[in-house]
Amino acid sequence: MANTRQAKKRARQNEARFQVNKARRSRIRTFIRRAEEAIASGDKDAATAAVRALQPELMRGVTKGVFHKNTAARKMSRLVARVKAIG
């Protein structure tokens, strides 16, 4: 348990950041799920649209520190490869 005023404030800040990051991570995972479902359906147009919608969300997650840059790049690369394989 935090004892000093500074430590108590830091605990409050950490909790606030955790909630924001949790919401961002959840939102990005939703976009990823939508893209994977579109790919699984076999509809190339829907899959392309879903991946295009995902890309800026994923990169925003990188700039906000929710995901590592290489993790986002790897996810995008694999999804795009799966979309190309549909056609």
N, C-alpha and C positions, 0 to 999 in steps of 0.2 A: 504494500500500500504506500502511495506517495505521501511524504511527510511535509516537504517544503512547499511553499506557494508555487515556486517554479515547477516542481515536479507535478503538482496537481494540474497546473495549466497545461503542461506538456501532455499529461494523460488525457485531458479534454481534447486537445488538438489531435492527438493520435486517433482517438475514437471518431472524431469528425472526419478525418481523412480516410479512415477505414470504411466508413459508411459511403463516402463519395466513390472511393475506388471499387467497393463492392458493387455499387450500382453500375458503374462503368463496365466492370468485368462481366456482369450479368447481361448488360445490353449487347456487348460484343459477342458473347456466347450465343445469344439469341440470333444474331445475324449469321454466325457460323452455322448454327443448326438449320436456319432457313436455306442457306446455300447448299448444305449437304442433302437436305430433303429434296431440293430442286434437282440436284445432280442425280439422286436416287430415282427420281420420277422419270428421268430420261428425256426431259424437255430441255433442249439445248438453249432455247431463247430465255426461258425462265431461269435456268442455271446461270447463264451469262449475266442477266440482270441482277440476280441475287449476289453474285460474286462482285459485280461492280458496286453494288450498294454496300457490301461488306468492306471493301478496300479502304475507303476513307475513315470508317469507324475504327478499323483495326489500327491504322496509322495514327489516328488521334489517341488511341490507347497507348501507343508507343510514346508519343510526345508527352503524355500525362504521366508516364512512368508505371502504367498498369501492366504492360507487357514489354518484354525485351525485344529489341529491334529484329534480331535474328529469328526469334520465335514467330513474330508476325510475318516476316519474309518467308519463312518455311511454310507456314499455314497457307499463305496466299499462293505460293508456288505449287503446292500440292493440289489445292482446289482448282487452280487454273488448268493444271495438267489433266485433272479428272474431267473438267468441262470440255477440253479439247478432245479427249478420248471418246466423248459421247458421239460426235459427228462422224 
